[in-house]
């Protein structure tokens, strides 16, 4: 894989750390800003809303920029948003800067997904995506637990400062290592017209549902670890590390198999993911079982998510500038719906796990009813 691809993955690591780190910071952040945990959870949804809106918007605005300029601008805006977030005492301001950060993240990811697949032969798209999204899984293994631990030791603001610092080497790496090339141009009408393809729409819906399940459970993981499981706050970081370790294995599996065996991955992994979320709800009061299942669920969730991203990019090949935006928007539509829906069932700490099982079940039903077969059978539960 080319070196610039790894530099893009470094930036994805910084952004992924920010996107996921609130899972371990919500209780302290809510107390500090005087809001409920459910209200604080809207910070995750706000980020995802910005990603959904920002992915196509920023991809369109950046069509005339060089790849390097668009990526660098996105990282610098993301850095500035985290500096503001680290110093504000206002929840509405923090909500606003999370949206701004998400817009920057969306622009970056939409450009990076397209750039990554353009760097390799057509039959190695999934492997290139595995390297790029490895930044996200590395964030779940190291960045998110590290942010949670840093938040426990020095306050949630320290985690925001840490993300801002991470953006500096990422920006320098993009400036020095990413080619200053112009993106391939096609008419916007033609690129948006690709959205009329039923196969693309179906895969995007499946990606949104699976990601909603992942974010719905992960956003409110801390109350389960410190509640039904009866573990102390530092164990939240351990739980996130295990989920992240599983996600690394899952995205690596998707990278090796999704180009040729996406149907089999989806057909086998979907039912297992559905059963795993239900199992977490049933065994949440047993710490050992909870931690083991989180490892497994991380692998399953990211194996399916990575496979569906690859399928979106294959199906959207006729939209070279917006293909990455379509993938980003689909995943983050789920990231909006998941935490927002999970916040409604927080009376029972394991409610988000049950909701996640239901969302994956809905994805399976949709795949069967719609006849969605991206590369073959796509049953998910």
C-alpha positions as CSV (number, residue, x, y, z in Angstrom):
1,X,0.0,0.0,0.0
2,X,1.3,3.5,-0.8
3,X,2.8,5.7,2.0
4,X,0.3,8.5,1.5
5,X,-2.5,6.1,2.4
6,X,-0.9,5.6,5.9
7,X,-0.7,9.4,6.3
8,X,-4.4,9.6,5.7
9,X,-5.0,6.9,8.2
10,X,-3.1,9.0,10.8
11,X,-5.6,11.8,10.3
12,X,-8.5,9.3,10.5
13,X,-7.0,8.2,13.8
14,X,-7.3,11.7,15.3
15,X,-10.8,12.2,14.0
16,X,-11.9,8.7,15.0
17,X,-10.6,9.4,18.5
18,X,-12.8,12.5,18.7
19,X,-15.9,10.8,17.2
20,X,-15.9,7.9,19.6
21,X,-14.2,9.2,22.7
22,X,-17.4,10.7,24.2
23,X,-18.5,7.1,25.0
24,X,-16.2,7.2,28.1
25,X,-16.6,10.9,28.9
26,X,-20.4,11.5,29.0
27,X,-21.0,11.2,32.7
28,X,-18.3,13.7,33.7
29,X,-19.0,16.0,30.8
30,X,-22.7,16.0,31.7
31,X,-22.0,16.9,35.4
32,X,-19.6,19.6,34.4
33,X,-21.9,21.3,32.0
34,X,-25.1,20.8,34.1
35,X,-27.0,18.6,31.6
36,X,-28.3,15.0,31.7
37,X,-26.4,12.1,30.3
38,X,-29.1,11.7,27.7
39,X,-28.7,15.3,26.7
40,X,-24.9,14.9,26.6
41,X,-25.4,12.0,24.3
42,X,-26.8,14.4,21.7
43,X,-23.2,15.5,21.2
44,X,-22.6,12.2,19.4
45,X,-25.8,12.7,17.4
46,X,-24.8,16.3,16.5
47,X,-21.5,15.1,15.3
48,X,-23.2,12.5,13.1
49,X,-25.7,15.1,11.8
50,X,-22.7,17.2,10.7
51,X,-21.2,14.2,9.0
52,X,-24.4,13.3,7.1
53,X,-24.9,16.9,5.9
54,X,-21.2,17.7,5.5
55,X,-20.1,14.6,3.5
56,X,-21.9,15.5,0.2
57,X,-21.7,19.3,0.9
58,X,-18.0,19.3,1.4
59,X,-17.4,16.9,-1.4
60,X,-19.2,19.2,-3.8
61,X,-17.4,22.3,-2.5
62,X,-14.0,20.6,-2.8
63,X,-14.5,19.3,-6.3
64,X,-12.3,22.1,-7.7
65,X,-9.6,21.9,-5.0
66,X,-6.6,19.7,-5.1
67,X,-6.8,16.6,-3.0
68,X,-4.1,17.9,-0.7
69,X,-5.8,21.3,-0.2
70,X,-9.2,19.8,0.7
71,X,-7.7,17.3,3.1
72,X,-5.5,19.9,4.8
73,X,-8.2,22.5,5.2
74,X,-10.5,19.8,6.8
75,X,-7.8,18.8,9.3
76,X,-7.1,22.5,10.3
77,X,-10.8,23.3,10.9
78,X,-11.1,20.1,12.9
79,X,-8.2,21.2,15.1
80,X,-9.7,24.7,15.7
81,X,-13.0,23.2,16.7
82,X,-11.4,21.1,19.4
83,X,-9.5,24.0,20.8
84,X,-12.8,25.9,21.2
85,X,-14.5,22.8,22.6
86,X,-11.8,22.4,25.2
87,X,-12.2,26.0,26.6
88,X,-16.0,26.5,26.5
89,X,-18.3,26.3,29.5
90,X,-21.4,26.4,27.4
91,X,-23.2,23.2,26.3
92,X,-24.8,24.9,23.2
93,X,-21.3,26.2,22.1
94,X,-19.9,22.7,22.6
95,X,-22.8,21.3,20.5
96,X,-22.1,23.8,17.8
97,X,-18.4,23.1,17.6
98,X,-19.1,19.4,17.5
99,X,-21.2,20.0,14.4
100,X,-18.3,22.2,12.9
101,X,-15.8,19.4,13.7
102,X,-18.1,16.9,12.0
103,X,-18.4,19.0,8.9
104,X,-14.6,19.1,8.7
105,X,-14.4,15.3,9.4
106,X,-17.0,14.6,6.8
107,X,-15.2,16.6,4.2
108,X,-11.9,14.9,5.0
109,X,-13.4,11.4,5.1
110,X,-15.3,11.8,1.8
111,X,-12.1,13.0,0.1
112,X,-10.0,10.4,1.8
113,X,-12.2,7.4,0.8
114,X,-12.1,8.5,-2.8
115,X,-8.4,9.2,-2.7
116,X,-7.6,5.9,-1.0
117,X,-9.4,3.8,-3.6
118,X,-7.8,5.9,-6.4
119,X,-4.3,4.9,-5.2
120,X,-4.7,1.2,-5.8
121,X,-6.0,-1.1,-8.5
122,X,-9.7,-1.6,-8.8
123,X,-9.6,-5.1,-7.3
124,X,-7.9,-3.9,-4.1
125,X,-10.3,-1.2,-3.0
126,X,-11.3,-3.1,0.2
127,X,-7.7,-3.5,1.2
128,X,-7.0,0.2,0.7
129,X,-10.1,1.0,2.8
130,X,-8.9,-1.4,5.5
131,X,-5.7,0.6,5.8
132,X,-7.6,3.9,5.9
133,X,-10.2,2.7,8.3
134,X,-7.5,1.1,10.4
135,X,-7.1,4.7,11.7
136,X,-10.6,4.4,13.1
137,X,-10.0,1.0,14.7
138,X,-6.7,2.2,16.1
139,X,-8.7,5.0,17.6
140,X,-11.0,2.6,19.3
141,X,-8.1,0.6,20.6
142,X,-5.8,3.4,21.7
143,X,-7.3,6.8,21.2
144,X,-10.7,6.3,22.7
145,X,-9.6,4.4,25.8
146,X,-6.7,6.8,26.2
147,X,-9.1,9.7,25.9
148,X,-11.4,8.1,28.5
149,X,-8.5,7.5,30.9
150,X,-7.2,11.0,30.3
151,X,-10.6,12.4,31.0
152,X,-10.8,10.4,34.2
153,X,-7.4,11.6,35.4
154,X,-7.5,15.2,34.1
155,X,-11.0,16.0,33.1
156,X,-12.9,15.7,29.8
157,X,-11.3,18.9,28.5
158,X,-7.9,17.3,28.4
159,X,-9.2,14.8,25.9
160,X,-10.3,17.6,23.6
161,X,-6.8,19.2,23.9
162,X,-5.2,15.8,23.1
163,X,-7.2,15.5,19.9
164,X,-6.2,19.0,18.8
165,X,-2.5,18.1,19.4
166,X,-2.9,14.9,17.3
167,X,-4.1,17.0,14.4
168,X,-0.8,18.8,14.1
169,X,1.4,15.8,12.8
170,X,-1.6,14.7,10.7
171,X,-1.7,18.1,9.0
172,X,2.1,18.0,8.4
173,X,1.9,14.5,7.0
174,X,-0.8,15.5,4.5
175,X,1.1,18.6,3.5
176,X,4.3,16.7,2.9
177,X,3.1,13.3,1.8
178,X,-0.2,13.5,-0.1
179,X,0.1,14.3,-3.9
180,X,-1.3,17.7,-4.9
181,X,-3.5,16.2,-7.6
182,X,-6.9,17.4,-8.9
183,X,-9.9,15.1,-8.4
184,X,-11.6,13.4,-11.4
185,X,-14.4,15.6,-12.6
186,X,-17.9,14.6,-13.7
187,X,-21.1,16.5,-13.9
188,X,-22.9,16.9,-10.6
189,X,-26.1,15.8,-12.2
190,X,-24.5,12.5,-13.3
191,X,-23.0,11.9,-9.9
192,X,-26.2,12.6,-8.0
193,X,-28.0,10.5,-10.5
194,X,-26.1,7.4,-9.3
195,X,-28.2,7.6,-6.1
196,X,-31.1,6.3,-8.2
197,X,-29.5,2.9,-8.5
198,X,-31.5,0.5,-6.3
199,X,-28.5,-1.6,-5.4
200,X,-26.6,1.4,-4.1
201,X,-29.6,2.7,-2.0
202,X,-30.1,-0.8,-0.5
203,X,-26.5,-1.1,0.6
204,X,-26.6,2.4,2.0
205,X,-29.7,1.5,4.1
206,X,-28.0,-1.6,5.4
207,X,-24.9,0.4,6.3
208,X,-27.0,3.0,8.1
209,X,-28.9,0.3,10.2
210,X,-25.7,-1.6,11.2
211,X,-23.9,1.6,12.2
212,X,-26.9,2.8,14.1
213,X,-26.7,-0.4,16.1
214,X,-23.0,0.0,16.8
215,X,-23.2,3.7,17.8
216,X,-26.4,3.2,19.8
217,X,-24.7,0.6,22.0
218,X,-21.2,2.2,22.1
219,X,-22.4,5.7,23.1
220,X,-24.0,4.5,26.3
221,X,-21.5,1.8,27.2
222,X,-20.1,3.6,30.3
223,X,-23.4,3.5,32.2
224,X,-23.5,-0.3,31.7
225,X,-19.9,-0.9,32.8
226,X,-20.3,1.2,35.9
227,X,-24.0,0.1,36.5
228,X,-25.2,-3.5,35.9
229,X,-21.6,-4.8,35.6
230,X,-20.6,-3.2,38.9
231,X,-17.2,-2.1,37.7
232,X,-15.3,1.1,38.6
233,X,-14.9,4.0,36.1
234,X,-11.4,2.9,34.9
235,X,-12.9,-0.3,33.6
236,X,-14.7,1.8,30.9
237,X,-11.3,2.2,29.2
238,X,-10.7,-1.5,29.4
239,X,-14.1,-2.2,27.8
240,X,-13.4,0.3,25.0
241,X,-9.9,-1.3,24.4
242,X,-11.5,-4.7,24.1
243,X,-14.2,-3.4,21.7
244,X,-11.4,-1.6,19.7
245,X,-9.2,-4.7,19.6
246,X,-12.1,-6.6,18.1
247,X,-12.7,-3.9,15.6
248,X,-9.1,-4.1,14.4
249,X,-9.5,-7.8,13.7
250,X,-12.9,-7.1,12.0
251,X,-11.7,-4.4,9.7
252,X,-8.6,-6.5,8.8
253,X,-10.9,-9.4,7.9
254,X,-13.1,-7.2,5.8
255,X,-10.0,-5.9,4.0
256,X,-8.9,-9.4,3.0
257,X,-12.3,-10.9,2.1
258,X,-14.8,-8.1,1.2
259,X,-13.5,-7.6,-2.4
260,X,-14.5,-11.2,-3.3
261,X,-16.6,-12.6,-0.5
262,X,-18.8,-9.8,0.8
263,X,-22.0,-11.9,0.5
264,X,-20.6,-14.6,2.8
265,X,-19.3,-12.1,5.3
266,X,-22.7,-10.4,5.5
267,X,-24.7,-13.6,5.6
268,X,-22.7,-15.1,8.4
269,X,-21.7,-12.1,10.4
270,X,-25.1,-10.4,10.5
271,X,-27.0,-13.0,12.5
272,X,-24.0,-13.3,14.9
273,X,-23.9,-9.5,15.4
274,X,-27.7,-9.5,16.1
275,X,-27.3,-12.4,18.7
276,X,-24.3,-10.7,20.3
277,X,-26.1,-7.4,21.1
278,X,-29.0,-9.4,22.6
279,X,-26.4,-11.5,24.6
280,X,-24.8,-8.3,25.9
281,X,-28.2,-7.2,27.2
282,X,-28.8,-10.5,28.9
283,X,-25.3,-10.8,30.5
284,X,-24.5,-7.2,31.3
285,X,-24.4,-8.0,35.0
286,X,-21.7,-10.6,34.5
287,X,-18.4,-8.6,34.0
288,X,-16.4,-11.4,32.4
289,X,-19.1,-12.2,29.9
290,X,-19.7,-8.5,29.1
291,X,-16.0,-7.9,28.4
292,X,-15.6,-11.0,26.2
293,X,-18.7,-10.2,24.2
294,X,-17.5,-6.6,23.6
295,X,-14.4,-8.0,22.0
296,X,-16.5,-10.2,19.7
297,X,-19.0,-7.4,18.9
298,X,-16.2,-5.0,18.0
299,X,-15.0,-7.6,15.4
300,X,-18.4,-8.3,14.0
301,X,-19.6,-4.7,13.8
302,X,-16.5,-3.5,12.0
303,X,-16.3,-6.5,9.7
304,X,-19.8,-5.8,8.5
305,X,-19.3,-2.1,8.5
306,X,-16.1,-2.3,6.5
307,X,-17.7,-4.7,4.0
308,X,-20.7,-2.4,3.5
309,X,-18.4,0.6,2.9
310,X,-16.6,-1.3,0.2
311,X,-19.8,-2.3,-1.4
312,X,-21.1,1.3,-1.4
313,X,-17.9,2.4,-3.2
314,X,-18.2,-0.4,-5.7
315,X,-21.8,0.5,-6.4
316,X,-21.1,4.2,-6.6
317,X,-18.2,3.8,-9.1
318,X,-20.0,6.1,-11.5
319,X,-19.7,9.0,-9.0
320,X,-16.0,9.4,-8.5
321,X,-16.2,12.7,-6.5
322,X,-19.2,11.8,-4.4
323,X,-18.7,8.0,-3.8
324,X,-16.9,8.7,-0.6
325,X,-19.6,11.2,0.5
326,X,-22.3,8.6,-0.1
327,X,-20.5,6.1,2.1
328,X,-19.9,8.7,4.8
329,X,-23.4,9.9,4.8
330,X,-24.9,6.4,5.0
331,X,-22.7,5.4,8.0
332,X,-23.4,8.7,9.8
333,X,-27.1,8.6,9.2
334,X,-26.9,5.5,11.4
335,X,-24.7,7.3,13.8
336,X,-27.5,10.0,14.2
337,X,-30.3,7.5,14.6
338,X,-28.5,5.1,16.9
339,X,-27.6,7.3,19.9
340,X,-30.8,9.4,19.6
341,X,-32.9,6.2,19.7
342,X,-30.8,4.7,22.5
343,X,-31.2,7.8,24.6
344,X,-35.0,7.0,24.7
345,X,-34.4,3.6,26.3
346,X,-31.9,4.6,29.0
347,X,-34.3,3.9,31.9
348,X,-32.9,0.4,31.6
349,X,-29.1,0.6,31.2
350,X,-29.1,-2.4,28.8
351,X,-31.8,-0.8,26.7
352,X,-29.3,0.4,24.1
353,X,-28.0,-3.2,23.6
354,X,-31.6,-4.5,23.0
355,X,-32.2,-1.7,20.6
356,X,-29.0,-2.5,18.7
357,X,-30.1,-6.1,18.4
358,X,-33.5,-4.9,17.0
359,X,-31.8,-2.6,14.5
360,X,-29.6,-5.4,13.1
361,X,-32.8,-7.6,12.9
362,X,-34.5,-4.8,10.9
363,X,-31.5,-4.7,8.6
364,X,-31.8,-8.5,8.0
365,X,-35.6,-8.1,7.3
366,X,-34.9,-5.3,4.9
367,X,-32.3,-7.3,3.1
368,X,-34.7,-10.2,2.6
369,X,-37.7,-8.1,1.7
370,X,-35.9,-5.8,-0.7
371,X,-33.9,-8.6,-2.3
372,X,-30.7,-6.7,-1.5
373,X,-27.8,-8.8,-2.6
374,X,-24.6,-6.7,-2.8
375,X,-22.4,-9.2,-4.5
376,X,-24.7,-12.0,-3.3
377,X,-26.9,-12.8,-0.3
378,X,-26.9,-10.0,2.3
379,X,-29.0,-11.4,5.1
380,X,-27.9,-9.8,8.3
381,X,-30.1,-11.4,11.0
